[in-house]
Amino acid sequence: MFNHRFNKFKIKLKASLTLKIALISAIIANLCLFAYSIIGSSVDVNGFLQEPFFLVPIAYFFVLIAIISGLLFMAKESRSGD
């Protein structure tokens, strides 16, 4: 009886971990895009574009992590609901 309760708690803990990963990744992605828009871009005296472009692929990476984590969370929740 105790083992069944422990396993159920363990499943919920793992599901909540995937949800936390999804939410944190989405927040980080939004912060990267916000920082990119706040910093902005400019052209220096030599005609080179100066911009923090590295933030865009980092944001896309965190969006991908958030989507995958969210899908895993929804799959675990729908499976545990049966």
Secondary structure, DSSP 8 states (H G I E B T S, - for coil): -HHHHHHHHHHHHHHHHHHHHHHHHHHHHHHHHHHHHHH--EE-TTS-EE--TTHHHHHHHHHHHHHHHHHHHHHHHHHHT-
